[in-house]
Amino acid sequence: MSDASGANRGRLLGALILLAFCGALGCATPANRAAGDPLEPVNRPIFWFNEQFDRWLLEPVATGYDFVTPDRVQKCVSNFFRNLRFPILFANNLLQGKVDQAYMEIGRFGVNSTVGLAGLFDPATDWGLKTRSEDFGQTLAVWGFPPGPYLVLPLLGPSDVRDAAGMAVDSFGAPGRYFLEAPIVLGARALEVVNLRARYLELIEENRAKAFDYYTFMRDAFLDLRANQIRDGELEETSEEGEDLYFLEEP
């Protein structure tokens, strides 16, 4: 599927798209991409399944949600769930040796949880407390673990072997799983996914139409984006929402 990471991800999917176009124009070498995708015969059927799930279930639900939910409310919902990612962001910043950013996340969480009304608003960013997307997949990369082959996960979307392992570890940092009933956790997760999908209805449809091969488009964009995040590139600092739109369990 950290906002979150922090965050700015109108910007994440937009970034994905720009990076994919970069690949199409020659910034990425197709031969190199193919060499990094030995699981393509397996990945493509899973990608097709994810696409059907999105087109026949998630997209229609998100369209109805978008019709009845104002943009401002959708933004508040995104802010709220991003604020809940604090334990994951804090821990991974520490594990990567980014102590200053870890303390920044403490400040953000404190400000947004109080002044920001339980995270519905994001005054911390306006006050200069900027967040940065960090997860255990990035931590493993900083520790020197290779990414392994590109991997498409059912419902969870684009990943690689390293990020899949990182996602599993990050899932233990989701606070709700420890004190809320399972139906409440699943309902909250469903709301988060539908809200995120609703924010990119037009953008996703446009790029599906433009892409010559949507599987390759998403693969190259994901690989470029993750490489940029691991390097703490400029793109990451302006990213806001989540990593991808097919995940049902964002770390």
C-alpha positions as CSV (number, residue, x, y, z in Angstrom):
1,M,0.0,0.0,0.0
2,S,3.7,6.1,5.2
3,D,1.8,10.8,5.1
4,A,2.2,9.7,5.9
5,S,4.6,9.4,6.3
6,G,4.3,11.2,6.3
7,A,3.4,13.0,4.0
8,N,2.2,14.8,0.9
9,R,0.9,12.4,-1.5
10,G,-1.2,14.3,-4.1
11,R,1.7,14.3,-4.7
12,L,2.6,10.6,-4.2
13,L,0.4,9.3,-7.0
14,G,1.3,12.4,-9.1
15,A,4.9,11.6,-8.4
16,L,4.3,8.0,-9.4
17,I,2.9,9.2,-12.7
18,L,5.7,11.7,-13.4
19,L,8.3,9.0,-12.7
20,A,6.6,6.6,-14.9
21,F,6.6,9.1,-17.8
22,C,10.3,9.6,-17.1
23,G,10.8,5.9,-17.6
24,A,8.8,6.0,-20.8
25,L,11.0,8.9,-22.1
26,G,14.2,7.0,-21.4
27,C,15.2,7.8,-17.9
28,A,14.7,4.1,-17.1
29,T,16.1,1.4,-19.3
30,P,13.4,-1.2,-20.2
31,A,16.0,-4.0,-20.3
32,N,17.1,-3.2,-16.8
33,R,13.5,-3.1,-15.6
34,A,12.8,-6.5,-17.2
35,A,15.9,-8.0,-15.5
36,G,14.5,-6.8,-12.2
37,D,11.2,-8.5,-12.8
38,P,11.8,-12.2,-13.0
39,L,8.4,-12.8,-11.4
40,E,6.5,-11.0,-14.2
41,P,4.6,-14.2,-15.3
42,V,3.2,-14.5,-11.8
43,N,3.0,-10.7,-11.1
44,R,0.8,-10.0,-14.2
45,P,-2.1,-12.3,-13.2
46,I,-2.1,-10.8,-9.7
47,F,-2.0,-7.3,-11.1
48,W,-4.9,-8.2,-13.3
49,F,-6.8,-9.5,-10.3
50,N,-6.1,-6.3,-8.4
51,E,-7.3,-4.2,-11.3
52,Q,-10.6,-6.1,-11.5
53,F,-11.1,-5.7,-7.7
54,D,-10.5,-2.0,-8.1
55,R,-12.7,-1.5,-11.2
56,W,-15.6,-3.6,-10.0
57,L,-15.6,-2.9,-6.3
58,L,-13.3,-0.3,-4.9
59,E,-13.7,2.3,-7.6
60,P,-17.5,2.3,-7.6
61,V,-17.6,2.5,-3.8
62,A,-15.0,5.3,-3.8
63,T,-17.1,7.1,-6.5
64,G,-20.2,7.0,-4.3
65,Y,-18.2,8.1,-1.3
66,D,-16.6,11.0,-3.2
67,F,-20.1,12.1,-4.3
68,V,-21.4,12.5,-0.8
69,T,-18.1,13.5,1.0
70,P,-16.7,17.0,0.6
71,D,-13.0,17.3,-0.3
72,R,-12.3,19.0,3.0
73,V,-13.7,16.1,4.9
74,Q,-11.7,13.6,2.8
75,K,-8.5,15.6,3.7
76,C,-9.4,15.5,7.4
77,V,-9.8,11.7,7.1
78,S,-6.4,11.4,5.5
79,N,-4.8,13.6,8.2
80,F,-6.4,11.5,10.9
81,F,-5.0,8.2,9.6
82,R,-1.6,9.7,8.8
83,N,-1.4,10.9,12.5
84,L,-2.0,7.3,13.6
85,R,1.2,6.3,11.8
86,F,3.3,8.1,14.4
87,P,4.7,4.9,16.0
88,I,5.8,3.5,12.7
89,L,7.4,6.8,11.6
90,F,9.1,7.4,14.9
91,A,10.5,3.9,15.2
92,N,11.8,3.7,11.7
93,N,13.5,7.1,11.9
94,L,15.3,6.0,15.0
95,L,16.3,2.6,13.4
96,Q,17.7,4.6,10.5
97,G,19.7,6.9,12.8
98,K,17.5,9.9,11.9
99,V,17.2,11.2,15.5
100,D,16.3,14.7,14.6
101,Q,13.5,13.6,12.3
102,A,12.3,11.1,15.0
103,Y,12.0,14.1,17.5
104,M,10.2,16.0,14.7
105,E,7.6,13.2,14.5
106,I,7.1,13.5,18.3
107,G,6.4,17.2,17.9
108,R,4.1,16.6,15.0
109,F,2.1,14.0,16.8
110,G,1.7,16.2,19.9
111,V,0.6,19.3,17.9
112,N,-1.7,17.5,15.6
113,S,-3.3,15.4,18.3
114,T,-4.1,18.4,20.4
115,V,-4.3,21.6,18.3
116,G,-5.2,19.5,15.2
117,L,-8.2,17.9,17.0
118,A,-7.0,14.3,17.2
119,G,-5.2,14.6,13.9
120,L,-8.1,15.8,11.8
121,F,-6.0,18.9,10.9
122,D,-2.3,19.3,10.3
123,P,-1.2,22.6,11.9
124,A,2.3,21.0,12.5
125,T,3.2,21.3,8.9
126,D,2.3,25.0,8.9
127,W,4.5,25.4,11.9
128,G,7.5,23.9,10.1
129,L,7.2,20.4,11.6
130,K,7.4,18.4,8.4
131,T,7.0,14.7,8.1
132,R,8.8,12.2,5.9
133,S,7.6,8.8,4.7
134,E,9.6,6.1,6.5
135,D,8.8,2.4,6.9
136,F,10.6,-0.8,7.7
137,G,11.2,-1.6,4.1
138,Q,13.3,1.6,3.9
139,T,15.0,0.7,7.1
140,L,16.1,-2.6,5.7
141,A,17.4,-0.8,2.7
142,V,19.5,1.6,4.9
143,W,20.8,-1.5,6.7
144,G,22.0,-2.9,3.3
145,F,19.4,-5.5,2.5
146,P,18.8,-5.8,-1.3
147,P,15.2,-5.3,-2.6
148,G,14.9,-8.7,-4.3
149,P,12.6,-9.1,-7.2
150,Y,9.6,-6.8,-7.9
151,L,6.5,-8.3,-6.5
152,V,2.8,-7.6,-6.9
153,L,0.8,-8.6,-3.8
154,P,-2.9,-9.6,-4.0
155,L,-4.9,-6.5,-3.0
156,L,-1.8,-4.8,-1.6
157,G,-0.3,-3.9,-4.9
158,P,3.3,-3.0,-6.0
159,S,6.1,-4.2,-3.7
160,D,9.3,-6.2,-3.7
161,V,10.5,-8.9,-1.4
162,R,12.2,-6.5,1.0
163,D,9.2,-4.2,1.2
164,A,6.8,-7.1,1.7
165,A,8.8,-8.2,4.8
166,G,8.9,-4.6,6.0
167,M,5.2,-4.2,5.6
168,A,4.7,-7.3,7.8
169,V,6.9,-5.8,10.5
170,D,5.3,-2.3,10.3
171,S,1.8,-3.9,10.8
172,F,2.8,-4.5,14.4
173,G,3.1,-0.7,14.8
174,A,-0.5,0.0,14.1
175,P,-1.9,1.0,17.5
176,G,-5.5,0.1,16.9
177,R,-4.8,-3.6,16.6
178,Y,-3.9,-3.8,20.3
179,F,-7.0,-2.2,21.9
180,L,-9.8,-2.2,19.4
181,E,-12.1,-5.0,18.3
182,A,-11.3,-6.6,14.9
183,P,-14.5,-5.4,13.2
184,I,-13.7,-1.8,14.2
185,V,-10.1,-2.1,12.9
186,L,-11.3,-3.5,9.6
187,G,-14.0,-0.9,9.3
188,A,-11.4,1.9,9.9
189,R,-9.1,0.3,7.4
190,A,-11.8,0.1,4.8
191,L,-12.6,3.8,5.3
192,E,-9.0,4.7,4.9
193,V,-8.6,2.8,1.7
194,V,-11.9,4.1,0.2
195,N,-11.1,7.7,1.2
196,L,-7.6,7.5,-0.4
197,R,-9.0,5.9,-3.6
198,A,-11.7,8.6,-3.8
199,R,-9.0,11.3,-3.8
200,Y,-7.5,10.0,-7.0
201,L,-10.4,8.9,-9.1
202,E,-9.8,11.1,-12.1
203,L,-6.0,10.9,-11.9
204,I,-5.9,7.1,-12.0
205,E,-8.4,6.9,-14.8
206,E,-6.5,9.4,-16.9
207,N,-3.3,7.5,-16.5
208,R,-4.8,4.1,-17.2
209,A,-5.9,5.6,-20.5
210,K,-2.6,7.1,-21.3
211,A,-0.3,4.2,-20.3
212,F,0.6,1.8,-23.2
213,D,1.1,-1.0,-20.6
214,Y,-0.3,-0.1,-17.2
215,Y,1.5,-3.0,-15.5
216,T,4.9,-1.7,-16.7
217,F,3.8,1.9,-16.0
218,M,3.1,1.1,-12.3
219,R,6.1,-1.2,-11.9
220,D,8.6,1.4,-13.1
221,A,7.0,4.2,-11.2
222,F,7.0,2.2,-8.0
223,L,10.7,1.2,-8.3
224,D,11.7,4.8,-9.0
225,L,9.7,6.1,-6.2
226,R,11.0,3.7,-3.6
227,A,14.6,4.3,-4.7
228,N,14.0,8.1,-4.3
229,Q,12.4,7.6,-0.8
230,I,15.3,5.5,0.4
231,R,17.7,8.3,-0.7
232,D,15.5,10.8,1.1
233,G,15.0,12.6,-2.2
234,E,13.1,15.8,-2.7
235,L,10.1,13.9,-4.0
236,E,9.6,12.2,-0.6
237,E,9.5,15.5,1.3
238,T,6.4,16.5,-0.7
239,S,4.7,13.2,-0.5
240,E,1.6,13.1,1.6
241,E,-0.7,10.1,1.6
242,G,0.1,6.4,1.3
243,E,2.3,4.2,-0.8
244,D,-0.2,2.6,-3.2
245,L,-3.9,2.3,-3.7
246,Y,-4.4,-1.5,-3.6
247,F,-3.1,-2.3,-0.2
248,L,-5.7,-3.2,2.5
249,E,-3.3,-3.1,5.3
250,E,-1.0,-0.1,5.2
251,P,1.8,-0.5,7.8
